[in-house]
Amino acid sequence: MGPVRQCRIGPNFLKAAARRRHLMSKVNEYHHAGLIGGQPEADDKTVVAKIRHTEEGFSTAWLVTPASIWLILFLVIPLVSIIVFSFWENTPQGLKPAFSLEFYGEYFYTEGFFDVEAKRFLLPSVFIRTLGSTIYFTLTTMVLCLIVGYPIAFFLAMQVQAFKFQLALFLLCMVPFWTSYLIRAVAWLPMLGRRGLINQALLGMGIVDKPVSFLFYSEFGYTMALVQIYVVLCIGPIFFSLAKIPKDILEAATDMGATPFQIFREIIGPMSMPGVAIGMIFIFVVIMGEFATAVVVYGGKTSTAGTVILNYYGIANYPFAAVNALMLMLAMVIGIVVILRIVDIRKEL
């Protein structure tokens, strides 16, 4: 059977192959070369030269070296220096290298913490309470920025159809971010004062009989200033996440009878979570270390972790400033890890 089958199939296969070659020659004959002509056929020397050039290119180590040097100089070395300085001692002659835990104890320990009869029994140190207040203001600002920024990003991505208008409005949202951070903080002073713009508007509309005082140098004014300054950091990531959602999915959900709330809950909300997480990380990292707004808008009535570091750096107590910086960095790392555990950005993207 084997030889007979080969004898019967062989000629048909050869005829089919010949017919296929004939058709391909016809296609190549009538193929249009394009406006700039067809691509010339590469000879053997050109192919060998390209292969040799590819093999002689930069290695992976050379490509990674610039970024590695940058990280080592501006991230690893400063971080190691902060850790080393936190164990040094202050002397009349200056800093002295030592392995001392004195400043760590000063950061955590409060006199009377273990004394039942003392007023400071189980009361955390002032530095831990300052870090706690910094985290409180940061979380409050994150929630308010999400409440304000998400509708803006949703409007830009879902309601504005033309790309040029989307880009124009997004750049308009970014305009305040182009100015100096300190100028944006100082700009709140003429608005929040007793004779400021907000009080004048309230008096003009008859809402209040006399200027209100809770706006200026207050927690309310400080929080509002933080929201206005940093809300743009969450608008951008959320906008890009929403813009990546295919419109066909939303149309299909609408055709299947889903309500707008169901579409948002099942499609838009989950698919925009990476942008929300990235925006919250941006805001969390920046506000945890900021100090100028607390000094300018709050009038120095509250201390943040950033102001504590600045004050001890100003009096040349570098070891204790390094301890506060390390505790702040540890809190920031924990916060970022918590956000990433809530939203797995790599999986969602």
C-alpha positions as CSV (number, residue, x, y, z in Angstrom):
1,M,0.0,0.0,0.0
2,G,2.8,2.4,0.8
3,P,4.5,2.5,-2.6
4,V,1.2,2.5,-4.4
5,R,0.0,5.5,-2.4
6,Q,3.2,7.4,-3.0
7,C,2.9,6.7,-6.7
8,R,-0.7,8.0,-6.8
9,I,-0.2,11.1,-4.6
10,G,3.2,12.2,-5.8
11,P,2.2,13.6,-9.2
12,N,-0.8,15.4,-7.8
13,F,1.4,17.0,-5.1
14,L,4.0,18.1,-7.7
15,K,1.2,19.6,-10.0
16,A,-0.2,21.5,-7.0
17,A,3.2,22.9,-6.1
18,A,3.9,23.9,-9.7
19,R,0.5,25.7,-9.9
20,R,1.2,27.5,-6.6
21,R,4.6,28.7,-7.9
22,H,2.9,29.9,-11.1
23,L,0.3,31.9,-9.1
24,M,2.9,33.5,-6.8
25,S,4.9,34.6,-9.9
26,K,1.8,36.2,-11.3
27,V,1.1,38.0,-8.0
28,N,4.7,39.3,-7.9
29,E,4.4,40.4,-11.5
30,Y,1.4,42.5,-10.9
31,H,2.3,43.7,-7.4
32,H,2.4,47.4,-7.2
33,A,5.7,48.7,-6.1
34,G,4.3,51.7,-4.2
35,L,4.9,55.4,-4.5
36,I,8.6,55.1,-3.6
37,G,9.3,51.8,-5.3
38,G,9.6,48.3,-4.0
39,Q,12.1,47.2,-1.3
40,P,15.3,46.1,-2.9
41,E,16.4,42.5,-2.2
42,A,19.2,42.3,0.3
43,D,22.3,40.4,-0.9
44,D,24.3,38.0,1.3
45,K,26.9,40.7,2.3
46,T,24.2,43.0,3.6
47,V,22.6,40.3,5.7
48,V,25.9,39.3,7.2
49,A,26.7,42.9,8.0
50,K,23.4,43.4,9.8
51,I,24.0,40.2,11.8
52,R,27.5,41.3,12.7
53,H,26.4,44.8,13.7
54,T,23.7,43.3,15.9
55,E,26.2,41.1,17.7
56,E,28.6,44.0,18.2
57,G,25.9,46.3,19.9
58,F,25.9,47.5,23.4
59,S,25.6,44.8,26.0
60,T,22.9,44.8,28.7
61,A,25.4,45.8,31.4
62,W,26.3,49.0,29.5
63,L,22.6,49.9,29.0
64,V,21.9,49.4,32.8
65,T,25.0,51.2,34.0
66,P,23.8,54.9,33.7
67,A,20.6,54.2,35.7
68,S,22.5,52.2,38.2
69,I,25.1,54.9,38.8
70,W,22.3,57.5,39.2
71,L,20.4,55.3,41.8
72,I,23.6,54.6,43.7
73,L,24.7,58.3,43.8
74,F,21.3,59.9,44.6
75,L,19.4,57.1,46.4
76,V,21.6,54.4,47.9
77,I,24.5,56.6,49.2
78,P,22.2,59.3,50.8
79,L,20.0,56.5,52.4
80,V,23.1,54.7,53.8
81,S,24.4,58.1,55.1
82,I,21.2,58.8,56.9
83,I,21.3,55.4,58.6
84,V,24.9,55.8,59.6
85,F,24.4,59.3,61.0
86,S,21.4,58.2,63.1
87,F,23.9,56.2,65.3
88,W,26.4,59.0,65.7
89,E,26.8,61.2,68.7
90,N,26.8,64.9,69.2
91,T,29.8,66.4,70.9
92,P,31.0,70.0,71.5
93,Q,33.5,69.4,68.7
94,G,30.8,68.1,66.3
95,L,29.6,64.7,65.2
96,K,31.4,61.7,66.5
97,P,31.2,58.3,64.9
98,A,29.7,55.8,67.3
99,F,27.1,53.1,67.6
100,S,24.6,54.8,69.9
101,L,20.9,54.2,70.3
102,E,20.4,57.3,72.4
103,F,18.4,59.2,69.8
104,Y,16.3,56.2,69.0
105,G,15.4,55.9,72.7
106,E,14.6,59.6,72.7
107,Y,12.3,59.2,69.8
108,F,10.2,56.4,71.3
109,Y,10.6,56.8,75.1
110,T,8.6,59.2,77.2
111,E,9.4,59.7,80.9
112,G,6.6,58.2,83.0
113,F,5.4,56.0,80.2
114,F,5.5,52.9,82.5
115,D,4.5,54.8,85.7
116,V,0.9,54.2,86.5
117,E,0.7,57.3,88.6
118,A,2.3,59.6,86.1
119,K,0.4,61.8,83.7
120,R,2.3,60.3,80.7
121,F,1.4,56.7,81.5
122,L,1.2,54.8,78.2
123,L,1.3,58.2,76.4
124,P,3.4,58.0,73.2
125,S,6.2,60.4,72.7
126,V,5.6,63.7,71.1
127,F,7.5,62.6,68.0
128,I,5.3,59.5,67.5
129,R,2.2,61.7,68.0
130,T,3.6,64.1,65.4
131,L,4.1,61.3,63.0
132,G,0.5,60.2,63.7
133,S,-0.9,63.7,63.0
134,T,1.0,63.7,59.8
135,I,-0.5,60.4,58.8
136,Y,-4.0,61.8,59.8
137,F,-3.6,64.9,57.6
138,T,-2.3,62.8,54.8
139,L,-5.1,60.3,54.8
140,T,-7.7,63.1,55.1
141,T,-6.2,64.8,52.1
142,M,-6.0,61.6,50.1
143,V,-9.8,61.0,50.6
144,L,-10.7,64.6,49.7
145,C,-8.4,64.5,46.7
146,L,-10.1,61.3,45.5
147,I,-13.6,62.8,46.0
148,V,-12.6,66.0,44.0
149,G,-10.3,64.4,41.5
150,Y,-12.2,61.3,40.4
151,P,-15.2,63.2,39.0
152,I,-12.9,65.6,37.1
153,A,-11.0,62.7,35.6
154,F,-14.3,60.8,34.8
155,F,-15.7,63.9,33.0
156,L,-12.5,64.3,30.9
157,A,-12.3,60.6,30.0
158,M,-15.9,59.6,29.6
159,Q,-17.9,62.8,28.8
160,V,-15.5,64.7,26.5
161,Q,-15.4,62.8,23.2
162,A,-13.0,64.8,21.1
163,F,-9.3,64.1,21.9
164,K,-8.2,67.7,21.4
165,F,-10.7,68.9,24.0
166,Q,-9.7,66.2,26.4
167,L,-6.1,67.3,26.0
168,A,-6.9,71.0,26.4
169,L,-9.0,70.5,29.5
170,F,-6.4,68.1,31.0
171,L,-3.6,70.7,30.4
172,L,-5.9,73.3,32.0
173,C,-6.1,71.2,35.1
174,M,-2.3,70.9,35.1
175,V,-1.7,74.7,34.8
176,P,-1.6,75.3,38.6
177,F,1.0,72.6,38.9
178,W,3.3,74.6,36.6
179,T,3.7,77.3,39.2
180,S,5.9,77.2,42.3
181,Y,4.6,75.1,45.1
182,L,5.4,77.8,47.7
183,I,3.5,80.4,45.6
184,R,0.4,78.2,45.6
185,A,0.6,77.8,49.3
186,V,1.1,81.6,49.9
187,A,-1.8,82.3,47.5
188,W,-4.2,81.0,50.2
189,L,-3.4,83.7,52.7
190,P,-5.4,86.5,51.0
191,M,-8.3,84.1,50.6
192,L,-8.6,82.7,54.2
193,G,-8.0,85.8,56.3
194,R,-10.7,87.7,58.2
195,R,-10.7,90.2,55.3
196,G,-10.0,87.6,52.7
197,L,-12.0,86.7,49.6
198,I,-14.0,83.9,51.2
199,N,-15.1,86.1,54.2
200,Q,-16.0,89.0,51.9
201,A,-18.1,86.6,49.8
202,L,-19.9,85.2,52.8
203,L,-20.6,88.7,54.2
204,G,-21.7,90.0,50.8
205,M,-24.2,87.1,50.4
206,G,-25.5,87.6,53.9
207,I,-24.6,84.1,55.1
208,V,-22.6,85.5,58.1
209,D,-22.8,88.7,60.1
210,K,-19.1,88.9,60.9
211,P,-16.0,87.4,59.5
212,V,-15.4,83.8,60.5
213,S,-12.1,83.0,62.0
214,F,-11.9,79.2,61.5
215,L,-10.6,79.6,58.0
216,F,-7.2,81.2,58.7
217,Y,-4.4,79.3,60.5
218,S,-6.7,76.4,61.1
219,E,-7.0,72.7,60.3
220,F,-9.7,73.4,57.8
221,G,-7.6,75.9,55.8
222,Y,-4.6,73.7,56.0
223,T,-6.5,70.7,54.6
224,M,-8.1,72.7,51.9
225,A,-4.8,74.1,50.8
226,L,-3.3,70.6,50.6
227,V,-6.2,69.4,48.5
228,Q,-6.0,72.3,46.1
229,I,-2.2,71.9,45.8
230,Y,-2.0,68.1,45.3
231,V,-5.3,67.1,43.7
232,V,-3.7,67.2,40.3
233,L,-1.5,64.3,41.3
234,C,-4.5,62.0,41.3
235,I,-6.4,63.5,38.4
236,G,-3.7,62.4,35.9
237,P,-3.4,58.7,36.7
238,I,-7.1,58.3,37.1
239,F,-7.7,60.0,33.8
240,F,-5.3,57.7,31.9
241,S,-6.8,54.6,33.5
242,L,-10.3,55.7,32.5
243,A,-9.2,56.6,29.0
244,K,-7.9,53.1,28.5
245,I,-11.3,51.5,29.0
246,P,-12.7,50.3,25.6
247,K,-15.9,52.1,24.7
248,D,-17.2,48.8,23.1
249,I,-17.4,47.2,26.6
250,L,-19.5,50.0,27.9
251,E,-21.8,49.9,24.9
252,A,-22.2,46.2,25.2
253,A,-23.1,46.5,28.9
254,T,-25.7,49.2,28.0
255,D,-27.2,47.0,25.2
256,M,-27.5,44.1,27.7
257,G,-29.6,46.4,30.0
258,A,-27.1,47.3,32.6
259,T,-27.8,50.5,34.5
260,P,-25.2,53.3,34.8
261,F,-24.5,52.4,38.4
262,Q,-24.0,48.7,37.5
263,I,-21.6,49.7,34.7
264,F,-19.6,51.8,37.0
265,R,-19.6,49.2,39.8
266,E,-18.7,46.2,37.5
267,I,-16.6,47.8,34.8
268,I,-15.5,51.4,35.3
269,G,-14.7,51.2,39.0
270,P,-12.5,48.1,38.9
271,M,-10.7,49.1,35.7
272,S,-9.8,52.5,37.1
273,M,-8.4,51.2,40.4
274,P,-4.8,51.1,39.1
275,G,-5.0,54.9,38.4
276,V,-6.6,55.5,41.8
277,A,-3.8,53.5,43.6
278,I,-1.0,55.3,41.7
279,G,-2.6,58.7,42.4
280,M,-3.0,57.9,46.1
281,I,0.7,56.7,46.3
282,F,1.8,60.0,44.7
283,I,-0.2,62.1,47.2
284,F,0.8,59.9,50.2
285,V,4.5,60.2,49.5
286,V,4.5,63.9,48.8
287,I,2.3,65.0,51.8
288,M,4.1,62.8,54.3
289,G,7.3,64.8,53.7
290,E,5.9,68.3,53.1
291,F,6.3,71.1,55.6
292,A,6.0,74.4,53.9
293,T,2.1,74.4,53.8
294,A,2.0,73.7,57.6
295,V,4.2,76.7,58.2
296,V,2.6,79.1,55.8
297,V,-1.1,78.2,55.9
298,Y,-1.4,76.7,59.4
299,G,0.9,79.4,60.8
300,G,3.2,76.8,62.5
301,K,0.4,75.8,64.9
302,T,0.9,72.1,64.2
303,S,4.1,70.1,63.7
304,T,4.5,67.6,61.0
305,A,7.3,65.0,60.5
306,G,8.8,67.3,57.9
307,T,8.9,70.3,60.2
308,V,10.5,68.3,63.0
309,I,13.2,67.1,60.6
310,L,13.7,70.7,59.4
311,N,13.9,72.1,63.0
312,Y,16.5,69.6,64.2
313,Y,18.5,70.0,61.0
314,G,18.5,73.8,61.5
315,I,20.1,73.4,65.0
316,A,22.7,70.9,63.6
317,N,21.3,68.0,65.5
318,Y,21.8,65.7,62.5
319,P,21.6,62.3,64.2
320,F,18.2,63.0,65.7
321,A,17.0,64.5,62.4
322,A,18.2,61.3,60.7
323,V,16.2,59.2,63.2
324,N,13.1,61.2,62.4
325,A,13.7,60.8,58.7
326,L,14.1,57.1,59.0
327,M,10.9,56.7,61.0
328,L,9.1,58.9,58.4
329,M,10.5,56.7,55.5
330,L,9.4,53.6,57.3
331,A,5.9,54.9,57.7
332,M,5.8,55.8,54.0
333,V,7.0,52.3,53.0
334,I,4.3,50.7,55.1
335,G,1.7,53.0,53.6
336,I,2.8,52.2,50.1
337,V,2.8,48.4,50.8
338,V,-0.7,48.7,52.2
339,I,-2.0,50.5,49.1
340,L,-0.3,47.9,46.8
341,R,-1.8,45.1,48.8
342,I,-5.3,46.6,48.4
343,V,-4.8,47.1,44.7
344,D,-2.5,44.9,42.8
345,I,-1.3,47.3,40.1
346,R,0.6,44.8,38.1
347,K,-2.3,42.5,37.9
348,E,-4.8,45.2,37.0
349,L,-2.6,46.7,34.3
